[in-house]
Structure formats: structure tokens, C-alpha cells
Amino acid sequence: IHYNKGSLVWYALRDAIGEDRLNAILKRFLQDKGFQRAPYTDTRELLAYLREGTDPKFHPLIADLFEKIVFFDNRVVSASARKREDGKYAVTLALHSAKLEAAGKGEEKDIALGDEIDIGVFARPESGKEADETVLHLAKHRISGKDTTIELVVDGVPFDAGIDPYNKLIDRVPGDNRKTVRVED
């Protein structure tokens, strides 16, 4: 996968539970465990603090991020849009998403989806630079099947769209998470 997993894990957790909640949990952990003598703290204690400080609905996510080797195969299969009479655009996204778990010796198995994953639609300014893009839609959508079609309405002309467009999840091929939208006349 890649060696930046640690940062992705923390960003994904922050995104799910909120930055203030995560900071409060880490602050409490540091206050309780900082400068302690042997026996020293370990990751099991940190995970206990994370679970204690979060709603139980986030506990499977914590297990996926810290205790298992879980990764995604997210990609946009097709992205199209048509202009509506009211001037807005109806965007149709065909998405593929799979969630996999690797065992200790590299065997992979599909595991059930049911995750909330960011879906985004973006307008590109005249500069053409991604850094200047305008977000037309960015929200979490529950993805529970491998092949999903999502229909959205946005206010501007869409340029590209994606599933996990900012690559917050651990994805084997993050480069196929976005696709240029084909705007039909």
C-alpha cells in the first residue's frame, strides 16, 4: 500500500469523529500517561481511550484503522451530467467500491461494505488548477454495494467527480478515485 498509513489513519479518524473530540481524547491520554514510569503505556491503552471517548458506532472503524489491515478499492467507473431547465446540473456517478482485509501472509478477502464515504463533485476555474477548484458537492454517502450509482444535483458546471476524492481512506490505487465528468448537451 504505502508508508503514509499512519497519517491517513489519524486523518480518517478525525474526519469521522471530529477534530475536537479526537483532540480531547488525545489530551486526556497524554495527561494520564505522559511522563509515567515503567510499565509504559502501549497501543492497547490508547485504543481503550479511543473507544471510551467515542460513540460505539465508531468502534468498528477504530478496529479497521488500528487492529486490522483494511483497504479499499474505490473508483469512478463513469461520470456524466446534463443541464436541467433550472440551470442546475444532474450528475450521475457509476462507482465501484470494495473493502478488503489482508491476513498476516498477504491473503486478501472481501469484507462487507456499509461505510460512509465522501462523494465529491468539483468545478474547475479558468486557471485549470486543481488547487483553485470549487466544491459543488462534498458529503458522506453510505456505500453498501460494490457497484453503486449516485445521482446528485449541483449548481455549477461539473468538471470532475470522485469517491473519496481527497484520498482519506487507504486505497490500493488512489489515482482512479476521480474522473472527468462528461457533460451532455
FIKOLZA-1660 file (N, C-alpha, C; in steps of 0.1 Angstrom, whole numbers, plus 5000, padded with zeros to 4 digits):
% residues 185
   i   px   py   pz ch aa at
   1 5009 4988 5000  A  I  N
   1 5000 5000 5000  A  I CA
   1 5009 5012 5000  A  I  C
   2 5012 5018 5011  A  H  N
   2 5022 5029 5012  A  H CA
   2 5026 5031 5026  A  H  C
   3 5036 5039 5028  A  Y  N
   3 5042 5041 5042  A  Y CA
   3 5035 5052 5049  A  Y  C
   4 5026 5059 5043  A  N  N
   4 5019 5070 5050  A  N CA
   4 5006 5066 5057  A  N  C
   5 5005 5053 5059  A  K  N
   5 4993 5048 5065  A  K CA
   5 4990 5055 5079  A  K  C
   6 5000 5057 5087  A  G  N
   6 4998 5064 5100  A  G CA
   6 4991 5077 5099  A  G  C
   7 4995 5085 5090  A  S  N
   7 4988 5098 5088  A  S CA
   7 4974 5097 5083  A  S  C
   8 4972 5088 5073  A  L  N
   8 4959 5085 5068  A  L CA
   8 4949 5080 5079  A  L  C
   9 4954 5072 5088  A  V  N
   9 4946 5066 5098  A  V CA
   9 4941 5078 5107  A  V  C
  10 4950 5086 5111  A  W  N
  10 4946 5097 5120  A  W CA
  10 4937 5107 5113  A  W  C
  11 4939 5110 5101  A  Y  N
  11 4931 5119 5093  A  Y CA
  11 4917 5113 5092  A  Y  C
  12 4916 5100 5089  A  A  N
  12 4903 5094 5087  A  A CA
  12 4895 5093 5100  A  A  C
  13 4902 5091 5111  A  L  N
  13 4896 5091 5124  A  L CA
  13 4891 5105 5128  A  L  C
  14 4899 5115 5125  A  R  N
  14 4895 5129 5128  A  R CA
  14 4883 5133 5119  A  R  C
  15 4883 5128 5107  A  D  N
  15 4872 5131 5098  A  D CA
  15 4859 5125 5103  A  D  C
  16 4860 5113 5109  A  A  N
  16 4848 5105 5113  A  A CA
  16 4843 5110 5126  A  A  C
  17 4851 5113 5136  A  I  N
  17 4846 5116 5150  A  I CA
  17 4847 5131 5153  A  I  C
  18 4854 5139 5144  A  G  N
  18 4855 5153 5147  A  G CA
  18 4869 5156 5153  A  G  C
  19 4874 5167 5149  A  E  N
  19 4887 5171 5154  A  E CA
  19 4887 5175 5169  A  E  C
  20 4877 5181 5174  A  D  N
  20 4876 5185 5188  A  D CA
  20 4875 5172 5197  A  D  C
  21 4867 5163 5193  A  R  N
  21 4866 5150 5200  A  R CA
  21 4879 5143 5201  A  R  C
  22 4886 5142 5189  A  L  N
  22 4898 5135 5189  A  L CA
  22 4909 5142 5197  A  L  C
  23 4910 5155 5196  A  N  N
  23 4919 5162 5205  A  N CA
  23 4917 5160 5219  A  N  C
  24 4904 5160 5223  A  A  N
  24 4900 5158 5238  A  A CA
  24 4905 5144 5242  A  A  C
  25 4903 5134 5234  A  I  N
  25 4907 5121 5238  A  I CA
  25 4922 5120 5239  A  I  C
  26 4929 5126 5229  A  L  N
  26 4944 5125 5230  A  L CA
  26 4950 5133 5241  A  L  C
  27 4943 5145 5244  A  K  N
  27 4947 5153 5256  A  K CA
  27 4946 5145 5269  A  K  C
  28 4935 5138 5270  A  R  N
  28 4932 5130 5282  A  R CA
  28 4943 5119 5283  A  R  C
  29 4945 5112 5272  A  F  N
  29 4955 5102 5272  A  F CA
  29 4969 5107 5276  A  F  C
  30 4973 5118 5270  A  L  N
  30 4986 5124 5274  A  L CA
  30 4987 5128 5288  A  L  C
  31 4976 5134 5293  A  Q  N
  31 4976 5138 5307  A  Q CA
  31 4977 5126 5317  A  Q  C
  32 4970 5115 5313  A  D  N
  32 4971 5103 5322  A  D CA
  32 4983 5095 5320  A  D  C
  33 4989 5095 5309  A  K  N
  33 5000 5086 5306  A  K CA
  33 5014 5093 5304  A  K  C
  34 5014 5106 5302  A  G  N
  34 5026 5113 5300  A  G CA
  34 5036 5112 5312  A  G  C
  35 5048 5110 5309  A  F  N
  35 5059 5110 5319  A  F CA
  35 5057 5099 5330  A  F  C
  36 5051 5088 5326  A  Q  N
  36 5049 5078 5336  A  Q CA
  36 5062 5069 5336  A  Q  C
  37 5063 5062 5347  A  R  N
  37 5074 5052 5348  A  R CA
  37 5069 5039 5344  A  R  C
  38 5079 5029 5343  A  A  N
  38 5075 5016 5339  A  A CA
  38 5065 5010 5348  A  A  C
  39 5056 5002 5343  A  P  N
  39 5054 4998 5329  A  P CA
  39 5048 5009 5321  A  P  C
  40 5054 5011 5309  A  Y  N
  40 5050 5022 5300  A  Y CA
  40 5037 5018 5293  A  Y  C
  41 5030 5028 5288  A  T  N
  41 5018 5027 5281  A  T CA
  41 5020 5020 5267  A  T  C
  42 5010 5015 5261  A  D  N
  42 5011 5008 5248  A  D CA
  42 4999 5011 5240  A  D  C
  43 4999 5006 5228  A  T  N
  43 4987 5009 5219  A  T CA
  43 4974 5004 5224  A  T  C
  44 4974 4993 5231  A  R  N
  44 4962 4988 5236  A  R CA
  44 4955 4998 5246  A  R  C
  45 4963 5005 5254  A  E  N
  45 4957 5015 5262  A  E CA
  45 4952 5027 5254  A  E  C
  46 4959 5031 5244  A  L  N
  46 4955 5042 5235  A  L CA
  46 4942 5038 5229  A  L  C
  47 4940 5026 5224  A  L  N
  47 4928 5022 5217  A  L CA
  47 4917 5021 5228  A  L  C
  48 4919 5018 5240  A  A  N
  48 4909 5018 5250  A  A CA
  48 4904 5033 5252  A  A  C
  49 4913 5042 5253  A  Y  N
  49 4909 5056 5254  A  Y CA
  49 4900 5061 5242  A  Y  C
  50 4905 5056 5230  A  L  N
  50 4897 5060 5218  A  L CA
  50 4883 5054 5219  A  L  C
  51 4882 5042 5223  A  R  N
  51 4869 5035 5224  A  R CA
  51 4860 5042 5235  A  R  C
  52 4866 5045 5246  A  E  N
  52 4859 5051 5257  A  E CA
  52 4854 5065 5254  A  E  C
  53 4861 5072 5245  A  G  N
  53 4858 5085 5242  A  G CA
  53 4849 5087 5230  A  G  C
  54 4845 5076 5223  A  T  N
  54 4837 5077 5211  A  T CA
  54 4824 5069 5213  A  T  C
  55 4815 5073 5204  A  D  N
  55 4802 5065 5203  A  D CA
  55 4806 5051 5198  A  D  C
  56 4799 5041 5203  A  P  N
  56 4802 5027 5199  A  P CA
  56 4800 5025 5184  A  P  C
  57 4793 5034 5177  A  K  N
  57 4792 5032 5162  A  K CA
  57 4805 5034 5155  A  K  C
  58 4815 5041 5162  A  F  N
  58 4828 5043 5156  A  F CA
  58 4838 5031 5160  A  F  C
  59 4835 5022 5169  A  H  N
  59 4844 5012 5173  A  H CA
  59 4848 5002 5162  A  H  C
  60 4839 4999 5152  A  P  N
  60 4844 4991 5141  A  P CA
  60 4854 4998 5132  A  P  C
  61 4852 5011 5131  A  L  N
  61 4862 5019 5123  A  L CA
  61 4875 5019 5130  A  L  C
  62 4875 5021 5143  A  I  N
  62 4888 5020 5151  A  I CA
  62 4895 5007 5149  A  I  C
  63 4887 4996 5149  A  A  N
  63 4893 4983 5147  A  A CA
  63 4899 4982 5133  A  A  C
  64 4892 4987 5123  A  D  N
  64 4897 4986 5109  A  D CA
  64 4909 4995 5108  A  D  C
  65 4910 5006 5114  A  L  N
  65 4921 5015 5112  A  L CA
  65 4934 5010 5120  A  L  C
  66 4932 5005 5132  A  F  N
  66 4944 5002 5140  A  F CA
  66 4947 4988 5143  A  F  C
  67 4937 4979 5141  A  E  N
  67 4939 4965 5145  A  E CA
  67 4939 4955 5133  A  E  C
  68 4935 4960 5122  A  K  N
  68 4934 4951 5110  A  K CA
  68 4942 4958 5098  A  K  C
  69 4944 4950 5088  A  I  N
  69 4949 4956 5076  A  I CA
  69 4937 4956 5066  A  I  C
  70 4931 4968 5066  A  V  N
  70 4919 4970 5058  A  V CA
  70 4922 4981 5047  A  V  C
  71 4918 4978 5035  A  F  N
  71 4920 4988 5025  A  F CA
  71 4908 4988 5015  A  F  C
  72 4907 4998 5007  A  F  N
  72 4896 4999 4998  A  F CA
  72 4900 4998 4983  A  F  C
  73 4891 4995 4975  A  D  N
  73 4893 4996 4960  A  D CA
  73 4881 5005 4956  A  D  C
  74 4883 5018 4956  A  N  N
  74 4873 5028 4952  A  N CA
  74 4877 5034 4939  A  N  C
  75 4867 5035 4930  A  R  N
  75 4870 5041 4917  A  R CA
  75 4857 5046 4911  A  R  C
  76 4859 5056 4903  A  V  N
  76 4847 5061 4895  A  V CA
  76 4848 5054 4882  A  V  C
  77 4837 5047 4878  A  V  N
  77 4836 5040 4866  A  V CA
  77 4832 5050 4855  A  V  C
  78 4822 5058 4858  A  S  N
  78 4818 5068 4848  A  S CA
  78 4811 5080 4855  A  S  C
  79 4812 5091 4849  A  A  N
  79 4807 5104 4855  A  A CA
  79 4801 5112 4843  A  A  C
  80 4788 5115 4844  A  S  N
  80 4782 5123 4834  A  S CA
  80 4772 5133 4840  A  S  C
  81 4769 5143 4832  A  A  N
  81 4760 5153 4837  A  A CA
  81 4752 5159 4826  A  A  C
  82 4740 5164 4829  A  R  N
  82 4732 5171 4819  A  R CA
  82 4726 5183 4826  A  R  C
  83 4725 5194 4818  A  K  N
  83 4720 5206 4823  A  K CA
  83 4705 5205 4824  A  K  C
  84 4699 5209 4835  A  R  N
  84 4685 5209 4837  A  R CA
  84 4679 5223 4833  A  R  C
  85 4666 5223 4832  A  E  N
  85 4659 5235 4828  A  E CA
  85 4661 5247 4837  A  E  C
  86 4663 5243 4850  A  D  N
  86 4665 5254 4860  A  D CA
  86 4680 5259 4861  A  D  C
  87 4688 5254 4852  A  G  N
  87 4702 5259 4851  A  G CA
  87 4712 5250 4860  A  G  C
  88 4706 5241 4868  A  K  N
  88 4715 5233 4876  A  K CA
  88 4719 5220 4868  A  K  C
  89 4728 5212 4873  A  Y  N
  89 4732 5201 4866  A  Y CA
  89 4729 5188 4874  A  Y  C
  90 4724 5178 4867  A  A  N
  90 4721 5165 4872  A  A CA
  90 4733 5156 4869  A  A  C
  91 4740 5152 4880  A  V  N
  91 4753 5144 4878  A  V CA
  91 4750 5130 4882  A  V  C
  92 4754 5121 4873  A  T  N
  92 4752 5106 4875  A  T CA
  92 4766 5100 4876  A  T  C
  93 4769 5094 4888  A  L  N
  93 4781 5087 4890  A  L CA
  93 4780 5072 4891  A  L  C
  94 4787 5064 4883  A  A  N
  94 4787 5050 4885  A  A CA
  94 4800 5047 4893  A  A  C
  95 4799 5041 4904  A  L  N
  95 4810 5039 4913  A  L CA
  95 4813 5024 4916  A  L  C
  96 4825 5021 4918  A  H  N
  96 4829 5007 4923  A  H CA
  96 4836 5009 4936  A  H  C
  97 4832 5001 4945  A  S  N
  97 4839 5002 4958  A  S CA
  97 4839 4988 4964  A  S  C
  98 4851 4984 4969  A  A  N
  98 4852 4972 4976  A  A CA
  98 4861 4974 4989  A  A  C
  99 4858 4967 4999  A  K  N
  99 4866 4968 5011  A  K CA
  99 4872 4954 5013  A  K  C
 100 4885 4954 5016  A  L  N
 100 4893 4942 5017  A  L CA
 100 4901 4941 5030  A  L  C
 101 4903 4929 5035  A  E  N
 101 4911 4928 5046  A  E CA
 101 4922 4918 5043  A  E  C
 102 4935 4921 5046  A  A  N
 102 4946 4912 5044  A  A CA
 102 4950 4905 5057  A  A  C
 103 4953 4893 5055  A  A  N
 103 4957 4885 5066  A  A CA
 103 4972 4886 5068  A  A  C
 104 4978 4880 5077  A  G  N
 104 4992 4881 5080  A  G CA
 104 5001 4877 5069  A  G  C
 105 4997 4867 5061  A  K  N
 105 5006 4862 5050  A  K CA
 105 5002 4868 5036  A  K  C
 106 4994 4879 5036  A  G  N
 106 4990 4886 5024  A  G CA
 106 4978 4881 5017  A  G  C
 107 4971 4871 5023  A  E  N
 107 4958 4867 5017  A  E CA
 107 4948 4878 5019  A  E  C
 108 4940 4881 5009  A  E  N
 108 4930 4891 5010  A  E CA
 108 4916 4885 5008  A  E  C
 109 4907 4891 5016  A  K  N
 109 4893 4887 5015  A  K CA
 109 4884 4899 5015  A  K  C
 110 4873 4898 5007  A  D  N
 110 4863 4909 5007  A  D CA
 110 4856 4909 5021  A  D  C
 111 4854 4921 5026  A  I  N
 111 4846 4922 5038  A  I CA
 111 4834 4931 5035  A  I  C
 112 4824 4930 5043  A  A  N
 112 4812 4938 5040  A  A CA
 112 4814 4953 5040  A  A  C
 113 4808 4959 5030  A  L  N
 113 4808 4974 5029  A  L CA
 113 4796 4978 5038  A  L  C
 114 4795 4991 5039  A  G  N
 114 4785 4998 5047  A  G CA
 114 4791 5010 5053  A  G  C
 115 4801 5015 5047  A  D  N
 115 4809 5026 5052  A  D CA
 115 4803 5039 5046  A  D  C
 116 4805 5050 5053  A  E  N
 116 4802 5063 5048  A  E CA
 116 4814 5069 5042  A  E  C
 117 4813 5071 5029  A  I  N
 117 4825 5076 5021  A  I CA
 117 4822 5089 5014  A  I  C
 118 4831 5098 5014  A  D  N
 118 4829 5111 5007  A  D CA
 118 4827 5109 4992  A  D  C
 119 4817 5116 4987  A  I  N
 119 4815 5117 4973  A  I CA
 119 4816 5132 4970  A  I  C
 120 4823 5135 4960  A  G  N
 120 4825 5149 4956  A  G CA
 120 4823 5152 4942  A  G  C
 121 4818 5164 4939  A  V  N
 121 4817 5170 4925  A  V CA
 121 4824 5183 4926  A  V  C
 122 4832 5186 4916  A  F  N
 122 4840 5198 4916  A  F CA
 122 4839 5206 4903  A  F  C
 123 4840 5219 4903  A  A  N
 123 4841 5228 4892  A  A CA
 123 4855 5233 4891  A  A  C
 124 4861 5233 4879  A  R  N
 124 4874 5238 4878  A  R CA
 124 4874 5252 4872  A  R  C
 125 4881 5261 4878  A  P  N
 125 4881 5275 4874  A  P CA
 125 4889 5277 4861  A  P  C
 126 4888 5288 4855  A  E  N
 126 4895 5291 4842  A  E CA
 126 4910 5288 4843  A  E  C
 127 4916 5290 4855  A  S  N
 127 4930 5287 4857  A  S CA
 127 4934 5273 4854  A  S  C
 128 4924 5264 4856  A  G  N
 128 4927 5250 4853  A  G CA
 128 4934 5243 4864  A  G  C
 129 4937 5250 4875  A  K  N
 129 4945 5244 4886  A  K CA
 129 4936 5238 4896  A  K  C
 130 4939 5225 4900  A  E  N
 130 4931 5218 4910  A  E CA
 130 4930 5225 4923  A  E  C
 131 4941 5232 4927  A  A  N
 131 4941 5240 4939  A  A CA
 131 4930 5251 4940  A  A  C
 132 4926 5255 4928  A  D  N
 132 4916 5266 4927  A  D CA
 132 4901 5260 4924  A  D  C
 133 4900 5247 4925  A  E  N
 133 4887 5241 4922  A  E CA
 133 4876 5246 4932  A  E  C
 134 4864 5246 4927  A  T  N
 134 4852 5249 4936  A  T CA
 134 4845 5236 4939  A  T  C
 135 4842 5234 4951  A  V  N
 135 4834 5222 4956  A  V CA
 135 4819 5225 4953  A  V  C
 136 4814 5217 4944  A  L  N
 136 4799 5218 4941  A  L CA
 136 4791 5209 4951  A  L  C
 137 4797 5198 4954  A  H  N
 137 4791 5188 4964  A  H CA
 137 4802 5180 4970  A  H  C
 138 4801 5179 4984  A  L  N
 138 4810 5170 4991  A  L CA
 138 4803 5166 5004  A  L  C
 139 4799 5153 5004  A  A  N
 139 4792 5148 5015  A  A CA
 139 4795 5133 5016  A  A  C
 140 4792 5128 5028  A  K  N
 140 4794 5113 5030  A  K CA
 140 4781 5106 5025  A  K  C
 141 4783 5095 5018  A  H  N
 141 4772 5087 5014  A  H CA
 141 4775 5073 5019  A  H  C
 142 4765 5066 5024  A  R  N
 142 4766 5052 5028  A  R CA
 142 4767 5044 5015  A  R  C
 143 4779 5037 5014  A  I  N
 143 4781 5028 5003  A  I CA
 143 4780 5014 5008  A  I  C
 144 4771 5006 5003  A  S  N
 144 4769 4992 5008  A  S CA
 144 4770 4982 4997  A  S  C
 145 4772 4986 4985  A  G  N
 145 4773 4976 4974  A  G CA
 145 4786 4979 4966  A  G  C
 146 4791 4968 4959  A  K  N
 146 4803 4970 4951  A  K CA
 146 4801 4980 4940  A  K  C
 147 4789 4979 4934  A  D  N
 147 4787 4988 4922  A  D CA
 147 4774 4996 4926  A  D  C
 148 4776 5009 4926  A  T  N
 148 4766 5019 4931  A  T CA
 148 4765 5030 4920  A  T  C
 149 4753 5035 4918  A  T  N
 149 4750 5046 4910  A  T CA
 149 4744 5057 4919  A  T  C
 150 4750 5069 4919  A  I  N
 150 4746 5080 4927  A  I CA
 150 4742 5091 4917  A  I  C
 151 4730 5097 4920  A  E  N
 151 4726 5109 4912  A  E CA
 151 4725 5121 4922  A  E  C
 152 4731 5132 4917  A  L  N
 152 4732 5144 4925  A  L CA
 152 4728 5156 4916  A  L  C
 153 4724 5167 4923  A  V  N
 153 4721 5179 4916  A  V CA
 153 4731 5190 4921  A  V  C
 154 4738 5197 4912  A  V  N
 154 4747 5207 4916  A  V CA
 154 4744 5220 4909  A  V  C
 155 4749 5231 4915  A  D  N
 155 4746 5244 4910  A  D CA
 155 4755 5249 4898  A  D  C
 156 4767 5243 4897  A  G  N
 156 4776 5248 4886  A  G CA
 156 4779 5237 4877  A  G  C
 157 4787 5240 4867  A  V  N
 157 4791 5231 4857  A  V CA
 157 4802 5222 4863  A  V  C
 158 4799 5209 4864  A  P  N
 158 4809 5199 4870  A  P CA
 158 4821 5197 4860  A  P  C
 159 4833 5196 4866  A  F  N
 159 4845 5193 4859  A  F CA
 159 4849 5179 4861  A  F  C
 160 4850 5175 4874  A  D  N
 160 4853 5161 4878  A  D CA
 160 4846 5158 4890  A  D  C
 161 4846 5145 4893  A  A  N
 161 4838 5139 4905  A  A CA
 161 4846 5127 4910  A  A  C
 162 4843 5124 4923  A  G  N
 162 4850 5113 4928  A  G CA
 162 4844 5107 4940  A  G  C
 163 4849 5095 4943  A  I  N
 163 4846 5088 4955  A  I CA
 163 4859 5088 4964  A  I  C
 164 4857 5092 4976  A  D  N
 164 4869 5095 4985  A  D CA
 164 4879 5104 4977  A  D  C
 165 4874 5115 4972  A  P  N
 165 4882 5124 4963  A  P CA
 165 4895 5129 4969  A  P  C
 166 4895 5131 4982  A  Y  N
 166 4907 5136 4989  A  Y CA
 166 4916 5125 4994  A  Y  C
 167 4913 5112 4991  A  N  N
 167 4921 5101 4995  A  N CA
 167 4923 5100 5010  A  N  C
 168 4912 5100 5017  A  K  N
 168 4913 5098 5032  A  K CA
 168 4914 5084 5036  A  K  C
 169 4909 5075 5027  A  L  N
 169 4909 5061 5030  A  L CA
 169 4921 5054 5024  A  L  C
 170 4925 5043 5029  A  I  N
 170 4936 5036 5024  A  I CA
 170 4931 5028 5012  A  I  C
 171 4936 5032 5000  A  D  N
 171 4932 5027 4987  A  D CA
 171 4944 5022 4979  A  D  C
 172 4943 5010 4974  A  R  N
 172 4954 5005 4967  A  R CA
 172 4958 5013 4955  A  R  C
 173 4948 5019 4948  A  V  N
 173 4950 5027 4936  A  V CA
 173 4943 5040 4938  A  V  C
 174 4948 5049 4945  A  P  N
 174 4941 5062 4948  A  P CA
 174 4939 5071 4935  A  P  C
 175 4947 5069 4925  A  G  N
 175 4946 5077 4913  A  G CA
 175 4933 5076 4905  A  G  C
 176 4925 5065 4907  A  D  N
 176 4913 5063 4900  A  D CA
 176 4900 5067 4907  A  D  C
 177 4902 5075 4918  A  N  N
 177 4891 5079 4926  A  N CA
 177 4883 5090 4920  A  N  C
 178 4889 5097 4911  A  R  N
 178 4883 5109 4904  A  R CA
 178 4882 5106 4889  A  R  C
 179 4872 5112 4883  A  K  N
 179 4871 5111 4868  A  K CA
 179 4865 5124 4863  A  K  C
 180 4869 5128 4851  A  T  N
 180 4863 5140 4845  A  T CA
 180 4849 5137 4841  A  T  C
 181 4840 5147 4844  A  V  N
 181 4826 5145 4841  A  V CA
 181 4823 5148 4826  A  V  C
 182 4816 5139 4820  A  R  N
 182 4812 5142 4806  A  R CA
 182 4799 5149 4806  A  R  C
 183 4799 5162 4802  A  V  N
 183 4787 5170 4802  A  V CA
 183 4779 5168 4789  A  V  C
 184 4767 5163 4790  A  E  N
 184 4759 5161 4778  A  E CA
 184 4751 5173 4775  A  E  C
 185 4749 5175 4762  A  D  N
 185 4741 5187 4758  A  D CA
 185 4726 5184 4759  A  D  C
% end
